[in-house]
Structures are given as C-alpha cells and as structure tokens.
Amino acid sequence: MTLTFGEYLRQLRKAKGLTVNDFPGVSGPTVSRIENGSEAKPDTLRKLAATLNCSFIGMMIKAGHIMEAEALGWIGEQQDKQKGAM
C-alpha cells in the first residue's frame, strides 16, 4: 500500500521523535492538517524538510508538486551548467 504524503510526513516526524509543534515557522495545526490530507505549500515543505533534515526536492516529489523526472531533468541541467562554467 502506498502512503499518502500526510502519512509519510507523520511516519517521518514520529521516527525523528518530533511532535507537530516542533517545526519552526509552521504551526502545529498546520502540520496536523497536512498529515490529515491537506495540501502543503512549497514554502511549508521547505521548512518541514529543514527540520526533518531531509531533501526538499524529495518532499516536493512526495507531495505531488513536481514529478521525479522533472526534478532529475533540472538537476541534470544544473550539472551541465556547472561543467560549462569550469
């Protein structure tokens, strides 16, 4: 069974020993709403990822804001730009 983003977030939060009130810049009720199915805005995902010490891009993919292929394409473009700058 595939987890929803909210279920994934709840499991990750609990595995880190955090409560819904442990996210700077994100209210406990907001975290609870996300865990119960509300959509999380990208800015909120950035804050959650920082506190959970996990990938913001991974959170964006899990939350359905971007497709994995889009993220990989963007990463490849950035790497190509870096190579060209050297």
DSSP file (Angstrom, degrees, kcal/mol; ACC not computed):
  #  RESIDUE AA STRUCTURE BP1 BP2  ACC     N-H-->O    O-->H-N    N-H-->O    O-->H-N    TCO  KAPPA ALPHA  PHI   PSI    X-CA   Y-CA   Z-CA
    1    1 A M              0   0    0      0, 0.0     2,-0.4     0, 0.0     0, 0.0   0.000 360.0 360.0 360.0 133.5    0.0    0.0    0.0
    2    2 A T        -     0   0    0      1,-0.0     2,-0.2     0, 0.0     0, 0.0  -0.665 360.0-127.4 -85.1 134.9    1.3    3.4   -0.9
    3    3 A L        -     0   0    0     -2,-0.4     2,-0.1     1,-0.1    -1,-0.0  -0.523  17.3-123.4 -77.7 145.8    1.4    6.1    1.8
    4    4 A T     >  -     0   0    0     -2,-0.2     4,-2.5     1,-0.1     5,-0.2  -0.383  33.8-104.0 -73.2 167.0   -0.2    9.4    1.2
    5    5 A F  H  > S+     0   0    0      1,-0.2     4,-2.9     2,-0.2     5,-0.2   0.920 123.4  52.9 -60.4 -41.4    2.1   12.4    1.7
    6    6 A G  H  > S+     0   0    0      2,-0.2     4,-2.5     1,-0.2    -1,-0.2   0.905 109.7  47.1 -60.8 -42.4    0.4   13.1    5.1
    7    7 A E  H  > S+     0   0    0      2,-0.2     4,-2.4     1,-0.2    -1,-0.2   0.903 112.5  50.6 -64.9 -40.9    1.0    9.5    6.2
    8    8 A Y  H  X S+     0   0    0     -4,-2.5     4,-2.5     2,-0.2    -2,-0.2   0.933 111.2  48.3 -60.7 -46.8    4.6    9.7    5.0
    9    9 A L  H  X S+     0   0    0     -4,-2.9     4,-3.0     1,-0.2     5,-0.2   0.920 111.0  50.3 -61.1 -45.2    5.1   13.0    6.9
   10   10 A R  H  X S+     0   0    0     -4,-2.5     4,-2.6     2,-0.2     5,-0.2   0.920 111.8  47.7 -60.8 -44.5    3.6   11.6   10.1
   11   11 A Q  H  X S+     0   0    0     -4,-2.4     4,-2.4     2,-0.2    -1,-0.2   0.926 114.0  46.9 -62.7 -43.9    5.8    8.5   10.0
   12   12 A L  H  X S+     0   0    0     -4,-2.5     4,-1.5     2,-0.2    -2,-0.2   0.927 112.9  49.2 -63.6 -45.5    8.9   10.6    9.3
   13   13 A R  H  <>S+     0   0    0     -4,-3.0     5,-2.4     1,-0.2     3,-0.3   0.933 113.7  45.6 -59.4 -48.1    8.1   13.0   12.1
   14   14 A K  H ><5S+     0   0    0     -4,-2.6     3,-1.3     1,-0.2    -1,-0.2   0.874 108.0  56.6 -66.2 -37.1    7.5   10.3   14.6
   15   15 A A  H 3<5S+     0   0    0     -4,-2.4    -1,-0.2     1,-0.3    -2,-0.2   0.820 108.2  49.0 -62.7 -29.9   10.6    8.4   13.6
   16   16 A K  T 3<5S-     0   0    0     -4,-1.5    -1,-0.3    -3,-0.3    -2,-0.2   0.466 117.0-117.1 -87.0  -2.5   12.6   11.6   14.4
   17   17 A G  T < 5 +     0   0    0     -3,-1.3     2,-0.3    -4,-0.3    -3,-0.2   0.795  66.7 142.1  73.3  28.6   10.8   11.8   17.8
   18   18 A L      < -     0   0    0     -5,-2.4    -1,-0.2    -6,-0.1     2,-0.2  -0.683  42.5-142.6-103.2 155.6    9.1   15.2   16.9
   19   19 A T    >   -     0   0    0     -2,-0.3     3,-1.7     1,-0.0    -1,-0.0  -0.613  37.1-100.3-102.6 171.7    5.7   16.5   17.7
   20   20 A V  T 3  S+     0   0    0      1,-0.3     3,-0.4    -2,-0.2    11,-0.3   0.695 123.1  59.0 -64.7 -16.8    3.6   18.6   15.4
   21   21 A N  T 3  S+     0   0    0      1,-0.2    -1,-0.3     7,-0.1     7,-0.1   0.345  83.5  83.1 -92.5   5.7    4.7   21.6   17.4
   22   22 A D    <   +     0   0    0     -3,-1.7    -1,-0.2     5,-0.1    -2,-0.1   0.177  64.2  98.7 -96.7  17.4    8.4   21.1   16.7
   23   23 A F  S >  S-     0   0    0     -3,-0.4     3,-2.2     3,-0.4    25,-0.1  -0.876  70.3-135.8-111.9 103.6    8.6   22.8   13.3
   24   24 A P  T 3  S+     0   0    0      0, 0.0    27,-0.1     0, 0.0     3,-0.1  -0.308  90.7  13.1 -56.9 131.9    9.9   26.4   13.4
   25   25 A G  T 3  S+     0   0    0      1,-0.1     2,-0.4    23,-0.0    22,-0.1   0.442 112.6  88.2  82.9  -0.8    7.8   28.6   11.2
   26   26 A V  S <  S-     0   0    0     -3,-2.2    -3,-0.4    21,-0.1    -1,-0.1  -0.990  75.4-129.5-131.9 123.8    5.0   26.0   10.8
   27   27 A S     >  -     0   0    0     -2,-0.4     4,-2.2     1,-0.1     3,-0.2  -0.326  19.2-119.0 -71.3 153.3    2.2   25.9   13.3
   28   28 A G  H  > S+     0   0    0      1,-0.2     4,-2.6     2,-0.2     5,-0.2   0.905 115.1  53.3 -56.4 -44.6    1.2   22.6   15.0
   29   29 A P  H  > S+     0   0    0      0, 0.0     4,-2.4     0, 0.0    -1,-0.2   0.857 107.3  52.5 -61.6 -33.1   -2.3   22.8   13.5
   30   30 A T  H  > S+     0   0    0      2,-0.2     4,-2.4    -3,-0.2    -2,-0.2   0.936 109.9  47.4 -66.5 -45.5   -0.8   23.3   10.0
   31   31 A V  H  X S+     0   0    0     -4,-2.2     4,-2.6   -11,-0.3    -1,-0.2   0.923 112.7  50.3 -60.2 -43.4    1.3   20.2   10.4
   32   32 A S  H  X S+     0   0    0     -4,-2.6     4,-1.3     1,-0.2    -1,-0.2   0.908 109.3  50.4 -61.8 -42.7   -1.7   18.2   11.7
   33   33 A R  H  <>S+     0   0    0     -4,-2.4     5,-2.7     2,-0.2    -1,-0.2   0.909 111.1  49.1 -62.8 -41.2   -3.8   19.4    8.7
   34   34 A I  H ><5S+     0   0    0     -4,-2.4     3,-1.8     1,-0.2    -2,-0.2   0.932 109.5  51.5 -63.1 -44.9   -1.1   18.3    6.2
   35   35 A E  H 3<5S+     0   0    0     -4,-2.6    -1,-0.2     1,-0.3    -2,-0.2   0.775 109.4  52.3 -62.6 -24.8   -0.8   14.9    8.0
   36   36 A N  T 3<5S-     0   0    0     -4,-1.3    -1,-0.3    -5,-0.2    -2,-0.2   0.232 134.9 -79.2 -99.0  13.3   -4.6   14.5    7.6
   37   37 A G  T < 5S+     0   0    0     -3,-1.8    -3,-0.2     1,-0.3    -2,-0.1   0.344  82.4 134.6 116.1  -8.1   -4.6   15.2    3.9
   38   38 A S      < -     0   0    0     -5,-2.7    -1,-0.3    -6,-0.1     2,-0.2  -0.430  61.3-103.3 -72.5 151.3   -4.4   19.0    3.3
   39   39 A E        -     0   0    0     -2,-0.1     2,-0.5     1,-0.0    -1,-0.1  -0.499  30.4-137.7 -74.0 141.0   -2.0   20.2    0.6
   40   40 A A        -     0   0    0     -2,-0.2    -1,-0.0    23,-0.1    -9,-0.0  -0.861  14.7-128.3-100.9 132.8    1.3   21.6    1.8
   41   41 A K     >  -     0   0    0     -2,-0.5     4,-2.4     1,-0.1     3,-0.4  -0.445  25.5-112.4 -73.7 151.5    2.7   24.7    0.1
   42   42 A P  H  > S+     0   0    0      0, 0.0     4,-2.2     0, 0.0     5,-0.1   0.867 117.9  54.6 -53.6 -39.7    6.3   24.6   -1.2
   43   43 A D  H  > S+     0   0    0      1,-0.2     4,-1.6     2,-0.2     5,-0.1   0.899 109.7  47.4 -62.6 -39.2    7.4   27.1    1.4
   44   44 A T  H  > S+     0   0    0     -3,-0.4     4,-2.6     1,-0.2    -1,-0.2   0.898 109.2  53.8 -66.8 -40.9    6.0   25.0    4.1
   45   45 A L  H  X S+     0   0    0     -4,-2.4     4,-2.9     1,-0.2    -2,-0.2   0.879 104.8  55.2 -61.5 -37.0    7.6   21.9    2.7
   46   46 A R  H  X S+     0   0    0     -4,-2.2     4,-2.0    -5,-0.2    -1,-0.2   0.917 110.3  45.4 -61.5 -43.0   11.0   23.7    2.7
   47   47 A K  H  X S+     0   0    0     -4,-1.6     4,-2.0     2,-0.2    -2,-0.2   0.906 113.7  48.8 -67.0 -42.5   10.5   24.3    6.5
   48   48 A L  H  X S+     0   0    0     -4,-2.6     4,-2.6     1,-0.2    -2,-0.2   0.935 111.5  49.6 -62.2 -45.7    9.4   20.8    7.2
   49   49 A A  H  X>S+     0   0    0     -4,-2.9     5,-2.3     1,-0.2     4,-0.9   0.888 109.0  52.6 -61.9 -39.8   12.4   19.3    5.2
   50   50 A A  H  <5S+     0   0    0     -4,-2.0     3,-0.4    -5,-0.2    -1,-0.2   0.927 113.0  43.3 -62.9 -44.4   14.8   21.6    7.1
   51   51 A T  H  <5S+     0   0    0     -4,-2.0    -2,-0.2     1,-0.2    -1,-0.2   0.879 117.3  45.8 -68.9 -37.2   13.5   20.4   10.5
   52   52 A L  H  <5S-     0   0    0     -4,-2.6    -1,-0.2    -5,-0.2    -2,-0.2   0.530 106.8-128.8 -82.6  -5.6   13.4   16.8    9.4
   53   53 A N  T  <5 +     0   0    0     -4,-0.9     2,-0.3    -3,-0.4    -3,-0.2   0.936  65.8 123.6  56.1  50.1   16.8   17.0    7.8
   54   54 A C      < -     0   0    0     -5,-2.3     2,-0.3    -6,-0.1    -1,-0.2  -0.824  69.4 -68.9-133.2 174.2   15.6   15.6    4.5
   55   55 A S     >  -     0   0    0     -2,-0.3     4,-2.0     1,-0.2     5,-0.1  -0.447  27.0-155.7 -70.9 125.1   15.6   16.6    0.9
   56   56 A F  H  > S+     0   0    0     -2,-0.3     4,-2.5     2,-0.2     5,-0.2   0.915  99.8  51.1 -62.4 -43.9   13.3   19.5   -0.1
   57   57 A I  H  > S+     0   0    0      1,-0.2     4,-2.3     2,-0.2    -1,-0.2   0.909 108.4  52.2 -61.2 -42.0   13.1   18.2   -3.6
   58   58 A G  H  > S+     0   0    0      1,-0.2     4,-2.7     2,-0.2    -1,-0.2   0.897 109.7  48.9 -60.1 -40.5   12.2   14.7   -2.3
   59   59 A M  H  X S+     0   0    0     -4,-2.0     4,-2.5     2,-0.2    -2,-0.2   0.895 109.1  52.6 -65.9 -39.9    9.4   16.3   -0.2
   60   60 A M  H  <>S+     0   0    0     -4,-2.5     5,-2.3     2,-0.2     6,-1.1   0.893 112.3  45.7 -62.5 -39.5    8.2   18.2   -3.3
   61   61 A I  H ><5S+     0   0    0     -4,-2.3     3,-1.2     3,-0.2    -2,-0.2   0.951 113.5  48.0 -67.0 -49.9    8.0   15.0   -5.3
   62   62 A K  H 3<5S+     0   0    0     -4,-2.7    -2,-0.2     1,-0.3    -1,-0.2   0.859 111.4  51.3 -59.9 -36.2    6.3   13.1   -2.4
   63   63 A A  T 3<5S-     0   0    0     -4,-2.5    -1,-0.3    -5,-0.2    -2,-0.2   0.567 115.7-116.5 -80.2  -8.1    3.7   15.9   -2.0
   64   64 A G  T < 5S+     0   0    0     -3,-1.2    -3,-0.2    -4,-0.5    -2,-0.1   0.632  80.5 121.6  86.0  14.1    3.0   15.9   -5.8
   65   65 A H  S   <S+     0   0    0     -5,-2.3     2,-0.3    -6,-0.2    -4,-0.2   0.820  81.8  14.4 -78.5 -31.0    4.2   19.4   -6.6
   66   66 A I  S    S-     0   0    0     -6,-1.1    -2,-0.3    -9,-0.1     2,-0.3  -0.967  79.4-116.0-139.2 156.5    6.8   18.1   -9.1
   67   67 A M     >  -     0   0    0     -2,-0.3     4,-2.0     1,-0.1     3,-0.3  -0.637  27.1-120.3 -88.9 150.8    7.4   14.8  -10.9
   68   68 A E  H  > S+     0   0    0     -2,-0.3     4,-2.6     1,-0.2     5,-0.2   0.891 114.5  55.5 -57.7 -40.5   10.6   12.9  -10.3
   69   69 A A  H  > S+     0   0    0      1,-0.2     4,-2.3     2,-0.2    -1,-0.2   0.876 106.0  51.7 -62.0 -37.7   11.5   13.2  -14.0
   70   70 A E  H  > S+     0   0    0     -3,-0.3     4,-2.4     2,-0.2    -1,-0.2   0.924 110.8  47.7 -63.1 -44.5   11.2   17.0  -13.8
   71   71 A A  H  X S+     0   0    0     -4,-2.0     4,-2.5     1,-0.2    -2,-0.2   0.917 112.6  48.1 -63.8 -43.6   13.5   17.1  -10.8
   72   72 A L  H  X S+     0   0    0     -4,-2.6     4,-2.4     1,-0.2    -1,-0.2   0.894 111.1  51.1 -65.4 -38.8   16.0   14.9  -12.4
   73   73 A G  H  X S+     0   0    0     -4,-2.3     4,-2.2    -5,-0.2    -2,-0.2   0.916 110.9  48.2 -62.5 -43.3   15.9   16.9  -15.6
   74   74 A W  H  X S+     0   0    0     -4,-2.4     4,-2.3     2,-0.2    -2,-0.2   0.911 111.1  50.3 -63.9 -43.3   16.5   20.1  -13.6
   75   75 A I  H  X S+     0   0    0     -4,-2.5     4,-2.3     1,-0.2    -1,-0.2   0.915 110.3  50.6 -61.5 -42.9   19.4   18.6  -11.7
   76   76 A G  H  X S+     0   0    0     -4,-2.4     4,-2.2     1,-0.2    -1,-0.2   0.895 109.4  50.9 -61.7 -40.7   21.0   17.4  -15.0
   77   77 A E  H  X S+     0   0    0     -4,-2.2     4,-2.2     2,-0.2    -1,-0.2   0.908 110.0  49.7 -62.7 -42.3   20.6   20.9  -16.4
   78   78 A Q  H  X S+     0   0    0     -4,-2.3     4,-2.1     1,-0.2    -2,-0.2   0.895 110.6  49.7 -64.9 -40.4   22.3   22.4  -13.3
   79   79 A Q  H  X S+     0   0    0     -4,-2.3     4,-2.2     2,-0.2    -1,-0.2   0.897 110.0  51.0 -65.0 -40.2   25.2   19.9  -13.6
   80   80 A D  H  X S+     0   0    0     -4,-2.2     4,-2.0     1,-0.2    -2,-0.2   0.898 109.4  50.9 -63.8 -40.2   25.6   20.8  -17.3
   81   81 A K  H  X S+     0   0    0     -4,-2.2     4,-1.3     1,-0.2    -1,-0.2   0.894 109.6  50.4 -63.6 -40.4   25.7   24.5  -16.5
   82   82 A Q  H  X S+     0   0    0     -4,-2.1     4,-0.6     1,-0.2     3,-0.2   0.900 109.5  50.5 -64.9 -41.0   28.4   23.9  -13.8
   83   83 A K  H >< S+     0   0    0     -4,-2.2     3,-0.8     1,-0.2    -1,-0.2   0.891 109.7  51.2 -63.5 -38.9   30.5   21.9  -16.2
   84   84 A G  H 3< S+     0   0    0     -4,-2.0    -1,-0.2     1,-0.2    -2,-0.2   0.764 105.3  56.6 -69.6 -25.3   30.3   24.7  -18.8
   85   85 A A  H 3<        0   0    0     -4,-1.3    -1,-0.2     1,-0.2    -2,-0.2   0.598 360.0 360.0 -81.6 -12.2   31.4   27.2  -16.2
   86   86 A M    <<        0   0    0     -3,-0.8    -1,-0.2    -4,-0.6    -2,-0.2   0.460 360.0 360.0 -85.0 360.0   34.6   25.4  -15.5
